Amino acid sequence: MAFRQAKWDEPIIFELSKYRKQGLIVDDEFKKYSEDALKEIPNDYLRARDDLNMPSLSEVEVIRHFTRLSQMAYGIDVGPVPLGSCTMKYNPKICEELASDRRVTDIHPYQDEETVQGILEVVYLLQKWLAELTGADVCTIQPPAGASGEFVGALMIKKYHMDRGEEQRTEMIIPDSAHGSNPASAVMAGFKVVRVPATPKGDTDINAIKAVVSDKTAGIMLTNPSTLGLFESKILEIADIIHNAGGLLYYDGANLNAILGLVRPCDMGFDVVHLNLHKTFAAPHGGGGPGAGAICAKGELKNYIPVPLVDYDGRKYYLKYDIPKSIGRITWFYGNIVPAVKSFIYLASLGPLVREVAEISVLNTNYFMKKVTKLPGIDLIYGRDRWRKHEVVLSFEKLHKETGVTAEDVAKALLDRGFHAPTIYFPLIVPEAHMVELTESETKENIDSLVNAYAEIIQLAYKDPEKLKASPRNTSISRLNNIVANALKTVTPSFKFISRVRSVIKTDKT
Ligand SMILES: Cc1ncc(COP(=O)(O)O)c(C=O)c1O
């Protein structure tokens, strides 16, 4: 089965615009009303004196433009999105529907606590459930993304050491398979990153940890399972090494979906945990919407959690600020409440079945791995004989050497066959990598289709590599110029600029 988006090239709305076309008939009374209202605005506050540069289109043109755009887009509601690490899984529509209820979206953050008891109860229960799932003492839903949760956790570790008069603890140990946000967060919190490698079996090298640990060690940041999809088999030993040296353990919980309801990070020795609510517990990830990177802490570190927490005094729910050692407030108001509500509904609807999230995603990954690694040109590099947890990293190094076809070419060819590409070239320690994660969402039939697509691509790679390098052809926009497309992401361009570069990025000339 192929999951296709529409193939056409939609102009930007300004290119469709024709002077003085309009989609709305404004009656004279309203026109006069708005002109009078405009006159009342003091000159100093008027941003534009002339007409705003808005596109002019008829109503039907506007509707068709946006509908065509939506048909060009590929999303999780169209077909599988096997993005490892930055997982995008199907998000139950009940979560979307209830979270967009006006009783959630219309609450004003300055409303008196007495009038928002419902939403405070939701946050209170979510904090409790997340604590239960991680084995922590307290949780907050405040950080607005996974990476910001990491930053908060690193600040908590820092303040903990400073309060103990151990300012010399300036080093954070991080494996070289880590998500890039781990070292970035550690550096932002003022730590020096000490890298440790993985063993050929895919575990973090325990001897390398022993070699770098010292009285400068503030802690270690780990995700378990790792970004290789492998469970850290020596995690208890690692926890002892770090704790005995006076350091703390930070858990990057972006991979918690692999062990949800089965194993708890704090039982493995972790002191502080972030969870990607927008990955593990519903709510679209990445470009799909705002996230929530809840932070949970255990033992002494619980005293450093950001304020306010939501608490209950036996009569009402309230925002609790009285946590003397807290690192303070780290975001506005309650945090990103909508993804938190989605996660709450997701958990409430699953109840004890929540462990199936982990069981099915692990089953899906291993089924896929066993089938796909029978194909030529694919290797696993690390832990070849081990079962995976939630994701598997394939290496196309052999295929590249034998045919010249890269991991990127294979990913583009998957687009042609109606799939979203997996995460590519990550983790950095795997050459020509495809990081595939199927989550609990995908059916056996969908996984089989993905394996078949890989099989077809590899066959073509050995037969006609040049044809493959011209992929994608079936998508609205064919092969982009990576450099220009990337540069475009980093600026907020004007529509004239977009118009100009559209023609450039569509060619592979630099
Ligand atoms: C392993 C890992 N850690 C951290 C993050 C950062 O999360 P976010 O994208 O919400 O900042 C991600 C992103 O998915 C991740 O995969």
Ligand as a Chemical Component Dictionary entry (heavy atoms), coordinates in Angstrom:
data_LIG
# 
_chem_comp.id                   LIG 
_chem_comp.type                 NON-POLYMER 
_chem_comp.pdbx_formal_charge   0 
_chem_comp.three_letter_code    LIG 
# 
loop_
_chem_comp_atom.comp_id 
_chem_comp_atom.atom_id 
_chem_comp_atom.alt_atom_id 
_chem_comp_atom.type_symbol 
_chem_comp_atom.charge 
_chem_comp_atom.model_Cartn_x 
_chem_comp_atom.model_Cartn_y 
_chem_comp_atom.model_Cartn_z 
_chem_comp_atom.pdbx_ordinal 
LIG C1 C1 C 0 16.365 11.376 22.576 1  
LIG C2 C2 C 0 15.809 12.773 22.530 2  
LIG N1 N1 N 0 16.128 13.639 23.488 3  
LIG C3 C3 C 0 15.654 14.904 23.485 4  
LIG C4 C4 C 0 14.807 15.361 22.516 5  
LIG C5 C5 C 0 14.367 16.800 22.546 6  
LIG O1 O1 O 0 12.990 16.949 22.609 7  
LIG P1 P1 P 0 12.279 18.253 21.974 8  
LIG O2 O2 O 0 12.314 18.072 20.500 9  
LIG O3 O3 O 0 10.904 18.243 22.528 10 
LIG O4 O4 O 0 13.043 19.455 22.437 11 
LIG C6 C6 C 0 14.436 14.489 21.484 12 
LIG C7 C7 C 0 13.511 14.916 20.399 13 
LIG O5 O5 O 0 12.693 14.165 19.991 14 
LIG C8 C8 C 0 14.940 13.165 21.494 15 
LIG O6 O6 O 0 14.606 12.303 20.532 16 
# 
loop_
_chem_comp_bond.comp_id 
_chem_comp_bond.atom_id_1 
_chem_comp_bond.atom_id_2 
_chem_comp_bond.value_order 
_chem_comp_bond.pdbx_ordinal 
LIG C1 C2 SING 1  
LIG C2 N1 SING 2  
LIG C2 C8 DOUB 3  
LIG N1 C3 DOUB 4  
LIG C3 C4 SING 5  
LIG C4 C5 SING 6  
LIG C4 C6 DOUB 7  
LIG C5 O1 SING 8  
LIG O1 P1 SING 9  
LIG P1 O2 DOUB 10 
LIG P1 O3 SING 11 
LIG P1 O4 SING 12 
LIG C6 C7 SING 13 
LIG C6 C8 SING 14 
LIG C7 O5 DOUB 15 
LIG C8 O6 SING 16 
# 
